[in-house]
Amino acid sequence: MEKSQINDMDRAIMKRLGINARVPFSTLAKELGISNTMVHQRVNKLRQLGVLENATFRFNAKALGYSTEAITRIDVANAKYIPKIVAELEKIPEIIECSNISGKYALMIKVIAVDNNHLRDVLYGKIHDLEGVIGTDTNISFETAFQKNIELMPSTAQ
């Protein structure tokens, strides 16, 4: 993406939406001293550029009864299996994130489960059965210390 495609007004809009994606565009327009139409145009531009991906609610896993969260790294027999494994992992509802990673393991997933028994069932009953999976290494998360959005670089830093 070219430097000139995102300006300071775009950054101001992004910063505000990063705090609260539900803020009405009319409120945003008043706060920034621009028209409601301008906010809509700039948000649409940011979406077209792929800078703004979506505005969704994030569910609280613990409030929904998932008391166990784990990070699992997956060892794969051969890289040729990765696309098929990823497609199968995406079908498992307890897996909420998957990344291709470097190092000993090929994939890293975030798993939510009702309890440790449920986690064990997901690992050994669903993941270990996938063709190409050699093994896993799992760490249970006690708590999420923090979670934040990407910090926007100033226009001069690009």
Secondary structure, 3 states (H helix, E strand, C coil): CCHHHCCHHHHHHHHHHHHCCCCCHHHHHHHHCCCHHHHHHHHHHHHHCCCCCCCCCCCCCCCCCCCEEEEEEEEECCHHHHHHHHHHHHCCCCEEEEEECCCCCCEEEEEEECCHHHHHHHHHHHHCCCCCEEEEEEEEECCCCCCCCCCCCCHHHC
